[in-house]
């Protein structure tokens, strides 16, 4: 039916980018942006209240990031499909988003037509990946000998990269300091390093984490 449109929520902490996405979709038949959010917490609340077909979510945001918002939306059993739209394409970012339950991962250089097609595919329950993202995943799968970091180990490494002590990492991730030390020992073993600084350098070089954006 022509009056049945896909209902979309656009989530991005940058107002100009958010407005640009909304403007791009405004001319697409069968797609309607029903709400906007500036952070992950707002996104979760809007999805729960409006039950849109697709939530188009940025990755790096205040209060609750895109991965956290995705995980909450999925955990609450929402029928809304989450489609990540970001500038970040490291292995760690992609894997964390997919593990959280995102059905797709797009980059912000996506064209209007590609974005609209991806939204329609996501609404049908189809996995949608930007070509470069798909290439990274394939390349990752072809390196089975390299031990992969878990999502929690990536969280710990990101905190180390932010300059946090073990105590502060524990507070951020709500885990015991002893657990932080255990994660670090496993990280050192997987990356074949002996200290925190070298672990961060190797992780950045391999795209497992990104430099702090703020």
Secondary structure, DSSP 4 states (H G I P E B T S, - for coil): -TT--EEEEEE-S-HHHHHHHHHHHHTSTTEEEEEEESSHHHHHHHHHHH--SEEEE-SS-SSS-HHHHHHHHHHTT--PEEEEEES---HHHHHHHHHHT-SEEEETT--HHHHHHHHHHHHTT--EE-HHHHHHHHHHHT-TTSPPPPHHHHHHHHHHHTT--HHHHHHHHT--HHHHHHHHHHHHHHHT-SSHHHHHHHHHHTTSS-----
